[in-house]
Amino acid sequence: MIKTPIKVIVRTRPTVEFAYKNININENTGHIAINIPKSAEQGFVNHQQEDWGFTFDKVLQNASQEVVFDICGKELIHSALGGYSGTIMAYGQTGAGKTFTMMGSQIDYKYRGMMPRCISLLFQEIEARYEQQITVGVSYLEIYNEMMYDLLAGGDQNTGLAIQEDNNGYVLVKGLTIKKCQTEEDAIAQLFEGETNRTISEHKLNKASSRSHCVFTVHLEIRSRVESAEKVIISKLNLVDLAGSERTKKTGSEGRTLLEAQFINKSLSFLEQVVVALSEKQRDHIPYRQSKLTNLLKDSIGGNSKTVMIANIWPEKHQLEETISTLKFAQRMMKVTNESSIRVNLDPHVLIKKYEKEIKDLRQELAMHDTLANRGRIQYEPYTPEQQYKQQQIAQQFLNGELEDIDIDSLRQVKELFFQFRNLYRNLVKDLENKNYIPRTEKEPDVSKKKSDQVKPVESVGMEENKHGFGLGKARKDAKPTTNIENLVNIPKDEFKQVDDKAQQEIRKESQITEANKESTIEKRIVNVDKQQAFSDFKNKEGSSINQSIIENINQLKEKKDNILILSEVSIQLKNSIESNKAIIAQKQQNKNQEEIAQGIIDEEEYGTLKELKDLKKKLKQNQDTIRNLKSEINTIDQNIIQSKAALVQKFEEHFLKKYGLTLQDINNPLVNQKEEEYSINDPSEQDDVDQDALAYIRAKNKVTQLQKARKQEKMHK
Ligand SMILES: Nc1ncnc2c1ncn2[C@@H]1O[C@H](COP(=O)(O)OP(=O)(O)OP(=O)(O)O)[C@@H](O)[C@H]1O
């Protein structure tokens, strides 16, 4: 059992409006100091707190996805493969970057988040561990308004799911689909499939993803190929994207949104209560059972798991209150200590095989002992029917007194004889009962008596029918109305089945037509309003300033990339010159005698070459520094472009909503976004410069997109 406190990392969302006056971050010490001056509205003499200080395991400001993964994810993958379960959860206010951290952006492979990165590393590691046989399964669960949804179920997503805990405190969700994955591509495809199903169910239930908690779990079964195979190490890695914590008063939520916010706040406040209870040493009751989320995370928080919490903050001035609240919660979380241990199960199938082999060996051993002890061949297998019959005869003869004694040759025979005695006794009792020598026991029905032997009541007019009043004569059996539907119409059984199937098909068709109608209605509205065209118009008018800044950024990016190309060429030339100068100097050294070397004598030409070499090295260093600076500028511009693009799309959607009166639900409909999806990822085989590591990610993305498209078309054509 290893005691590990929950590790807390704070990640700031990049912003141009960073509240430098209020927030001071020290990345080296992990300290964040916040100052909010007393507001004049409340009078300067008040008890309003002005300063807050927090220290965390790490604070990441403007960190790349790769850095975040290196710090938060890598270690947990190695631990999970070693048998220790782990959890990575993103917590923070709405819009602070939880989903970006966990799932990442699908626009570009380099912005992929913790989930796809964990999957990649996991499969890389599995490939390297040939001494182990590791089975990977994945599940994807969503909790929305205290209801659980299975995002990989395919059909009905929320039936029969229940959170359970085994004797060792290992939490599992009964009924949740776990998809077995052989490759990285399989697992990433499941992740995308779950994401798509989440979007579809959002559309159906009219909910927003940011308002649900999501848990993607990687389940591992690890068997050794070299040691005992019946031992199975079970571990899992929970990747949790929590719903955004937000203040209903500030956002002015009402109606459904208010209800959702209340559910979120309730479950997050239950989470806080659990964390508070765990951080207080005297508390013996931890209120896990108050909500689905806390129940599900029972082994992640205060249980058997290595856990990392990423607290996402939005460091702008008008978000300060939420930032402080997130940091307070994160600070509390640091006080919680988990106890991790390896969970080892015994595989029943392997155990049975092992025991079967043991039994076979023992039988052989016994046979050998019997032979040595001159006991003849004793069998240990069950009796055949012929052998049983023989034992039955022996028993019968013994009971009849025809046999004085029974020769016993094994325990197995004793058992069989007892069995035969019991059978003979039972048959005897039955016989006596039938001959009315002994009364029948109440419980045992008389199965021996034929129905025809039973006395039938006379069927006649005026008889009381089953104590339900008097009938006016007993109708023929076939004249009675029947509850058996097959008798209602005069159709033979086979044909009836066909009719029934047909009816079912009709019903199914009808429901599909209604579904298709719904979708085609949405489509018609979209056809009437060409969203692509509307977007182009918007870029030229209302969104022109953002669009212009994107274009400028792209131009700058291109210019800087061109510069890097030129400078790289220069670097190559400089390196070549350095090498040739070095060769000249080496040649000169070779031509010198011992004395010249000892005295360090150099001629004019060598001096000139050495000087040139020094200058070349200096130039190369300057050149490389400039390239490095350009690369970092490119990174910043890249980020700016992403943010501006997100802002442009956001503004456009608001504008589109206002102008065409479409509901947000329509805009979120996958049908509307189809075109954007098509553009987002290209076929990897068509790209020469595609990163080899990205292939599984891109293929999985394409696979899921194609699958969704095919399903949609199939639905439309039915
Ligand atoms: N580190 C980052 N770098 C670049 N963009 C970011 C970063 N963090 C967040 N963003 C951007 O900020 C926006 C909001 O982020 P995100 O959706 O991840 O927030 P969230 O905390 O999950 O919100 P919600 O609770 O509403 O789901 C997105 O457009 C995302 O791309």
The ligand as an SDF file (V2000), in Angstrom:
LIG
                    3D

 31 33  0  0  0  0  0  0  0  0999 V2000
   -4.4740   26.2260  -23.1280 N   0  0  0  0  0  0  0  0  0  0  0  0
   -5.2390   26.6520  -24.1390 C   0  0  0  0  0  0  0  0  0  0  0  0
   -4.6820   26.9810  -25.3150 N   0  0  0  0  0  0  0  0  0  0  0  0
   -5.4480   27.3910  -26.3490 C   0  0  0  0  0  0  0  0  0  0  0  0
   -6.7970   27.5090  -26.2840 N   0  0  0  0  0  0  0  0  0  0  0  0
   -7.4030   27.2080  -25.1440 C   0  0  0  0  0  0  0  0  0  0  0  0
   -6.6620   26.7530  -24.0020 C   0  0  0  0  0  0  0  0  0  0  0  0
   -7.5290   26.5260  -23.0020 N   0  0  0  0  0  0  0  0  0  0  0  0
   -8.7420   26.8100  -23.5000 C   0  0  0  0  0  0  0  0  0  0  0  0
   -8.6780   27.2180  -24.7590 N   0  0  0  0  0  0  0  0  0  0  0  0
   -9.8000   27.6010  -25.6190 C   0  0  0  0  0  0  0  0  0  0  0  0
  -10.7760   28.2040  -24.7810 O   0  0  0  0  0  0  0  0  0  0  0  0
  -12.0910   27.8070  -25.1320 C   0  0  0  0  0  0  0  0  0  0  0  0
  -12.8190   27.1970  -23.9310 C   0  0  0  0  0  0  0  0  0  0  0  0
  -12.0960   26.0580  -23.5250 O   0  0  0  0  0  0  0  0  0  0  0  0
  -12.8230   24.7050  -23.0810 P   0  0  0  0  0  0  0  0  0  0  0  0
  -13.9970   24.3920  -23.9150 O   0  0  0  0  0  0  0  0  0  0  0  0
  -11.7740   23.6730  -22.9800 O   0  0  0  0  0  0  0  0  0  0  0  0
  -13.3150   25.1270  -21.6640 O   0  0  0  0  0  0  0  0  0  0  0  0
  -14.0440   24.2480  -20.5630 P   0  0  0  0  0  0  0  0  0  0  0  0
  -13.4250   24.5430  -19.2630 O   0  0  0  0  0  0  0  0  0  0  0  0
  -14.0770   22.8200  -20.9710 O   0  0  0  0  0  0  0  0  0  0  0  0
  -15.4740   24.8300  -20.5990 O   0  0  0  0  0  0  0  0  0  0  0  0
  -16.8640   24.0980  -20.2490 P   0  0  0  0  0  0  0  0  0  0  0  0
  -16.9090   23.8780  -18.7930 O   0  0  0  0  0  0  0  0  0  0  0  0
  -17.8710   25.0860  -20.6970 O   0  0  0  0  0  0  0  0  0  0  0  0
  -16.8710   22.8260  -21.0380 O   0  0  0  0  0  0  0  0  0  0  0  0
  -11.9430   26.8490  -26.2920 C   0  0  0  0  0  0  0  0  0  0  0  0
  -12.1400   27.5520  -27.4890 O   0  0  0  0  0  0  0  0  0  0  0  0
  -10.5000   26.3770  -26.2000 C   0  0  0  0  0  0  0  0  0  0  0  0
   -9.9830   26.0220  -27.4600 O   0  0  0  0  0  0  0  0  0  0  0  0
  1  2  1  0
  2  3  1  0
  2  7  2  0
  3  4  2  0
  4  5  1  0
  5  6  2  0
  6  7  1  0
  6 10  1  0
  7  8  1  0
  8  9  2  0
  9 10  1  0
 10 11  1  0
 11 12  1  0
 11 30  1  0
 12 13  1  0
 13 14  1  0
 13 28  1  0
 14 15  1  0
 15 16  1  0
 16 17  2  0
 16 18  1  0
 16 19  1  0
 19 20  1  0
 20 21  2  0
 20 22  1  0
 20 23  1  0
 23 24  1  0
 24 25  2  0
 24 26  1  0
 24 27  1  0
 28 29  1  0
 28 30  1  0
 30 31  1  0
M  END
$$$$
